Amino acid sequence: MTVLDHGRSRRYGALTRALAVVAAILAGCTDDPVAETLHLEFFPPSADDPEPSEDDVVDLPDTGGYVKVEAEVSIRRHKVPDGNALIERRLNDRTEALMNGYDAWHLRFDRLYEPLADGAEWERAGRELTSYRRWALVGNPDAELQEFFANTPIRPSLAVWDNERRMPDQQRPPPQTVSLEFVFDGGTQATPGESDTVERGLRGFAADAARYQRRVAALWRYMDENPGRRFECLRALFGAARGDDLPESRLVTPPRELAPSTTPPPPVEQPPGQPVLRDHEIELIERIVDAGAPLLEIFEVPDDDAFTLRELSRRVFDPFPAVITAVPDGPVVEAVGFAESGDGWTIPSLDLWRAYRTLDGRFVSPDPLLFLLDTDSDDFGCDEQDDACKDRERVFAFLERGAFVARPGSSNLVRQVLETELRPLDVYRLVWVRGAPDESVDGGEAPESDRETAR
């Protein structure tokens, strides 16, 4: 087929590059080159802990119990782009610091006073370090956590108080309320240069997000006017984002003929299994894929830097040195800034991508890019090789996300929302009950009103 629009030829080249970016992210992962987590698991005081007699002149025993502190650093060298010496040096320096005992995590663990037990382990792939883990079990959690988080923008505290008076003949300690707090003291972990880079990146990211939302809104409005075209449009959109070729659009009018042709136009050949699309639909889908690619570059390491924009945004805005998960030894009754996750309660990371996720539902909803990232590994109940089934079920799952909303925000408005979501709380708090007779509240679940988290 002859392409009559040279502008379209240029756009098609840009689209091909955009498809490559999106497909590479979906085929790989959105993980950072270096990921750090901190696990805090709390235990009650032991029944064997000595108690002072009436004649002893000593301080009251600590009733804070114990805490197991476990930090893990994962290094993903598959995220290193070819030819980027900066990130190669960064990962090599980090590996050397971890293995030789002068990494920041070693300094934090060394401040803990006489751990009851501790250990370290690492994993390698060939000669390359892929994971390093260090842990320690300590008593007096309040004082130890304050030492551990020294020289960070976060000041922790652990308070424990009895819920009732202990009777003289009572063998078991009374139930206790435990309150874990992290107070944000201000400041940042980033250098001035990193802060400037994130400021510029935030402006560009907000502009890219606003453009992407406008283009998604255009397709949503079209599908609202043509509800019968929803399935084919969405199937083509998801396929294009994964790298599938779209048919050529024929929107451009061919040159006027000297005499009208009596020959009927040849039928448009459609490859087997490819969605049957109208010209306008092809244009709408191409524009969305082209606009979504710059958003995903937040996960990529630039050729002239050692950090992804997502990592730098975390260094600027997140006061915690890692993603923190607390595992309390009792049912939680209050959570501020914590979200229930697996067997514990996690403080979600403050980074630019997490802030972007909060836009879903505010302006344009549902977000097809977020949906693809969240469900890329799902088989939707289909056979592993049945791509047609997966495509069909993926569309049905997306349609179940709720009503389609098309109210795109301006670049300035998107940026204001992102900055609000990136602002840390003054206080993060987790409160639980330790040692209740049945170790449960309403069958093991905290009231729904108490389980709400604020960020």
Secondary structure, DSSP 4 states (H G I P E B T S, - for coil): -----HHHHHHHHHHHHHHHHHHHHHHS----SEEEEEEEEEEPPPTTS----TT---PPPP-S-EEEEEEEEEE-GGGPPTT-HHHHHHHHHHHHHHHHT-SHHHHHHHTS-S-SEEEEEEEEETTEEEEEEEEEEEE-HHHHHHHHTTTSSEEEEEEEEESSPPPTT--SPPPEEEEEEEEE-S--SS-HHHHHHHHHHHHHHHHHHHHHHHHHHHHHHHHHH-GGGHHHHHHHHHHHHTTPPPPPP--SPPPPPSS---SPPPPPP--TT-----HHHHHHHHHHHHHHHHHHGGGSPPTT-SS-HHHHHHHHH--SSSEEEEE-SS-EEEEES-EEETTEEEE----HHHHHHTTTTTSEES-HHHHHHHHTT--TT--TT-HHHHHHHHHHHHHTT---EE-PPPHHHHHHHHHHHTSPPSEEEEEEEES-TTS-STTT---GGGS----
